Amino acid sequence: MKRDQDSVFKKRVSSLERRLENSRKRMKELKQELKALRALIKHKDLILNQMPVWGLMVQDHQVIWASGELLNQLCWKEEEILGREFFRLVHPRSREKVKKIPGLDPHGKSISRTSAGGPDTYQIYLVTKAGNPVECEAKIRRVRFRARKAFLMGLTPVEAIKEKERERWLAEKHSTCERMALGLVRHLEQCIKGLQRACPEQQGREALSSLDLLMKHLRVLGETEPPASFKIFYLPDAIYRAQALFQEKLAALEGLREVEFLTTIRAKSVVKGDPGQISDMLLYLLENSLEAISQRGKIYLSLEEHHGMAWIYIQDNGKGISQDLYFKVFDPYFTTSPKTHLGLGLSLAQAIARRHGGEVLIENCGGHGATFLVKLPLCQKPPSSKRRSWLKELREAKILLISQDNITGDLLCELLKEKGAQVIPHHDLLKAIKATKRKGVDVVLVDLA
C-alpha cells in the first residue's frame, strides 16, 4: 500500500517538474516576444514622431501622443504636453467650438463633417508656447487605443493650405499665359511676314523692330522646357554683362537722377542655361528697382550660394511693394505705370528663372524698399575650356625659325617637323624678314641669344 502511494507521489512530482520546465521555456519565449514587441513599439513611435505631419491622439481629454513636427512648430516640449489636458493646446478663441466636438464633450454636436465614414473636419485654433494662435484644419477620427475610446487628429495649418492653393492658382495662370503667348507669336509671325513684303526698304522698319522685340518677349513667356542649346557657364559672367548694360542706362540718366549701384560677388557659381537670358532677367529686375527709387536711390546686386542654389539678391531703397500686389507683379502686362511701361519686365524675369529651374521671390524690407531674390540651381560641372592644343595648331603650320645657334636651331627644326609643321630655317635676321614678305608664314620663332 505504501509503495503504491510512493509511486503515485513520484509520478505527480515528475509531472509537475515537466510542467515547470515547460512553463520556464514558455516564460523565456514570452520575454523574448515582449522584448521584440517593445522594440517594435519604440520603432513605430520613432517613425510617428519623425513624420512631417501634425498629429495628436487624445484619450479622456488628455494628450497621449503628439508628433514631433507639431511640437517643433508650436515650440512645445514632449513632457509639457503628454499626459496634460488637451485644451492646453487650444487657443481660448476656439475652446468653445472644441468643447462641442462629440466625444470631447458628450453633449456637443459636430460643427462640420465630411462624407459618411470619413473623419470629421473642424476649423480650430491651436496655441504656441508663446501664446500665439495657429489656425488649423483638424481631421478627427474615433479609434480604439488600449481597449478604450480615443481620438486621432491630423492637423494642417490653414496658412499651408492657402499657400498650396496659391501655388496651384499661379501654376494655372502661368500655363494660361504660356498658351496665350505662343498663340500670339504664331499670329504675329504671319503679320510680320506680310509687313515685310508690303513695306519698302526703310518704311515700317521701326514698327517691325518693335514687333520683333514683342515676339522675343512672348517666346520667353511661352517657352517652359530648357532647350538643348543650354550650356554650362560661370554665373558672374552673366552678372557682369547685366551690370555693364545697366551702368550704360545709369550714365544716360546722369544729371537727372543720382543712383548708387554696387555689385558684390561672393561665389563663382556655375549654372546651366542661356547666359544672355540670365543677363536679360537681371536687367529687367534692375530696371524695375530703378523705377521704384526716388531721385537719390541705392541699388545693390549680390551673388551667394546656399543649399545647392545660387542666390542673386537685388535690393533697392525705393517705396516697396504693397502686400496685395505680391501675386500680381509677375502677371504679364501688369504695371502701376501704364502710361510709360508695358508691364512685361517682372513676368519675363520670372519666366526666364523658371525656364532655368529656378524662381524669383520678392519681399519688402520693412518700408525701406524691396528685395528680389533669384534662385538658380547650381551645376557641379565647370564650363568646358575652349583652349586648343598647341600641338594640334602646329600641324601643317608654316613656321619661320630664326636662330643664330646652329645646334639649337637644328634640334628645334627637327622637333617641329616631327609635329607636322613646315619649318623654314634662317640664321640671318635681315634675310628672314625678306623671306616673310615673299612667303606667307603662320608663326615666327626667334632665338637670337
Residue, then its C-alpha position, 0 to 999 in steps of 0.5 A: m500500500k505504501r509503495d503504491q502511494d510512493s509511486v503515485f507521489k513520484k509520478r505527480v512530482s515528475s509531472l509537475e517538474r515537466r510542467l515547470e520546465n515547460s512553463r520556464k521555456r514558455m516564460k523565456e519565449l514570452k520575454q523574448e516576444l515582449k522584448a521584440l514587441r517593445a522594440l517594435i513599439k519604440h520603432k513605430d513611435l520613432i517613425l510617428n514622431q519623425m513624420p512631417v505631419w501634425g498629429l495628436m491622439v487624445q484619450d479622456h481629454q488628455v494628450i497621449w501622443a503628439s508628433g514631433e513636427l507639431l511640437n517643433q512648430l508650436c515650440w512645445k516640449e514632449e513632457e509639457i504636453l503628454g499626459r496634460e489636458f488637451f485644451r492646453l493646446v487650444h487657443p481660448r478663441s476656439r475652446e468653445k467650438v472644441k468643447k462641442i466636438p462629440g466625444l470631447d464633450p458628450h453633449g456637443k454636436s459636430i460643427s462640420r463633417t465630411s462624407a459618411g465614414g470619413p473623419d470629421t473636419y473642424q476649423i480650430y485654433l491651436v496655441t504656441k508656447a508663446g501664446n500665439p494662435v495657429e489656425c488649423e484644419a483638424k481631421i478627427r477620427r474615433v479609434r480604439f487605443r488600449a481597449r478604450k475610446a480615443f481620438l486621432m487628429g491630423l492637423t494642417p495649418v490653414e496658412a499651408i493650405k492657402e499657400k498650396e492653393r496659391e501655388r496651384w492658382l499661379a501654376e494655372k495662370h502661368s500655363t494660361c499665359e504660356r498658351m496665350a503667348l505662343g498663340l500670339v507669336r504664331h499670329l504675329e509671325q504671319c503679320i510680320k511676314g506680310l509687313q515685310r513684303a508690303c513695306p519698302e526698304q526703310q518704311g515700317r522698319e521701326a514698327l517691325s523692330s518693335l514687333d520683333l522685340l514683342m515676339k522675343h518677349l512672348r517666346v520667353l513667356g511661352e517657352t517652359e522646357p530648357p532647350a538643348s542649346f543650354k550650356i554650362f557657364y560661370l554665373p558672374d559672367a552673366i552678372y557682369r554683362a547685366q551690370a555693364l548694360f545697366q551702368e550704360k542706362l545709369a550714365a544716360l540718366e546722369g544729371l537727372r537722377e543720382v543712383e548708387f549701384l554696387t555689385t558684390i560677388r561672393a561665389k563663382s557659381v556655375v549654372k546651366g542655361d542661356p547666359g544672355q537670358i540670365s543677363d536679360m532677367l537681371l536687367y529687367l529686375l534692375e530696371n524695375s528697382l530703378e523705377a521704384i527709387s526716388q531721385r537719390g536711390k541705392i541699388y545693390l546686386s549680390l551673388e551667394e550660394h546656399h543649399g545647392m542654389a545660387w542666390i542673386y539678391i537685388q535690393d533697392n531703397g525705393k517705396g516697396i511693394s504693397q502686400d496685395l500686389y505680391f501675386k500680381v507683379f509677375d502677371p504679364y502686362f501688369t504695371t502701376s505705370p501704364k502710361t510709360h511701361l508695358g508691364l512685361g519686365l517682372s513676368l519675363a524675369q520670372a519666366i526666364a528663372r523658371r525656364h532655368g529651374g529656378e524662381v524669383l521671390i520678392e519681399n519688402c524690407g520693412g518700408h525701406g524698399a524691396t528685395f528680389l531674390v533669384k534662385l538658380p540651381l547650381c551645376q557641379k560641372p565647370p564650363s568646358s575650356k575652349r583652349r586648343s592644343w598647341l600641338k594640334e595648331l602646329r600641324e601643317a603650320k608654316i613656321l619661320l625659325i630664326s636662330q643664330d645657334n646652329i645646334t639649337g636651331d637644328l634640334l628645334c627644326e627637327l622637333l617641329k617637323e616631327k609635329g607636322a609643321q613646315v619649318i623654314p630655317h634662317h640664321d640671318l635676321l635681315k634675310a628672314i624678314k625678306a623671306t616673310k614678305r615673299k612667303g606667307v608664314d603662320v608663326v615666327l620663332v626667334d632665338l637670337a641669344 
